[in-house]
Amino acid sequence: MYASFKTKQALFLACFARLSEVLAEDPEEDPSTPLVCFLYQCVAANGDPGMSDALKPGLLAVRESLGEARFDALLVEGARALIRR
């Protein structure tokens, strides 16, 4: 799959775009553990200056569509799942 993308960053951003679509399809549905872990990783990657310009608008859109409380709850769920690994 990686060979389909020029860079790992391009693959990561494509995965984030798909995550955004999945969360927008049914904001009330509980996403899978891998999805909430990836959402958490996207927020962490937003701290990287090379990723922020590409991620921040999408993260803000996801937070707006889910609502801040739901977005925060999913981040906590992702963090807990990553700690349990």
C-alpha positions in Angstrom: 0.0 0.0 0.0 2.8 2.4 0.8 4.1 2.1 -2.8 0.9 3.8 -3.9 2.0 7.1 -2.2 5.0 9.3 -2.8 5.7 9.7 0.9 4.7 8.3 4.3 3.2 11.8 4.9 1.0 11.4 1.9 -0.2 8.0 3.1 -0.9 9.4 6.6 -2.9 12.3 5.2 -4.9 9.9 3.0 -5.7 7.8 6.0 -6.7 10.9 7.9 -9.0 11.9 5.0 -10.7 8.5 5.2 -11.0 8.7 9.0 -12.7 12.1 8.6 -15.2 10.6 6.1 -16.0 7.7 8.4 -16.6 10.0 11.4 -18.8 12.3 9.3 -20.9 9.4 8.0 -22.5 8.8 11.4 -21.1 11.1 14.2 -23.1 9.2 16.9 -21.7 5.7 16.0 -18.8 4.5 18.1 -15.8 4.2 15.9 -13.5 1.2 16.2 -10.5 1.2 18.6 -8.0 1.5 15.7 -9.9 4.6 14.4 -9.8 6.4 17.8 -6.1 5.5 18.2 -5.4 7.0 14.8 -7.4 10.1 15.6 -5.3 10.5 18.7 -2.1 10.1 16.6 -3.4 12.7 14.1 -3.8 15.2 16.9 -0.3 14.4 18.1 1.1 14.7 14.5 -0.5 18.1 14.3 2.2 19.3 16.6 4.8 18.7 13.9 5.3 21.9 11.9 5.5 19.8 8.7 2.1 18.3 9.3 0.1 21.1 10.9 -0.8 22.9 7.8 -2.3 19.8 6.3 -3.9 18.4 9.5 -5.2 21.4 11.4 -8.1 22.4 9.1 -9.4 18.8 9.0 -9.0 18.3 12.7 -11.0 21.5 13.4 -13.7 20.3 10.9 -13.9 16.9 12.6 -14.2 18.5 16.0 -16.9 20.9 14.8 -18.9 18.1 13.2 -18.7 15.8 16.2 -18.9 18.5 18.9 -16.1 19.4 21.2 -17.3 17.0 24.0 -17.6 14.0 21.6 -14.2 14.8 20.0 -12.5 15.0 23.4 -14.1 11.8 24.5 -12.8 10.0 21.4 -9.3 11.4 22.1 -9.4 10.1 25.6 -10.6 6.7 24.4 -7.8 6.6 21.9 -5.2 7.5 24.5 -6.5 4.8 26.8 -6.4 2.2 24.1 -2.8 3.2 23.2 -1.7 2.9 26.8 -3.3 -0.6 27.1 -1.3 -1.9 24.1 
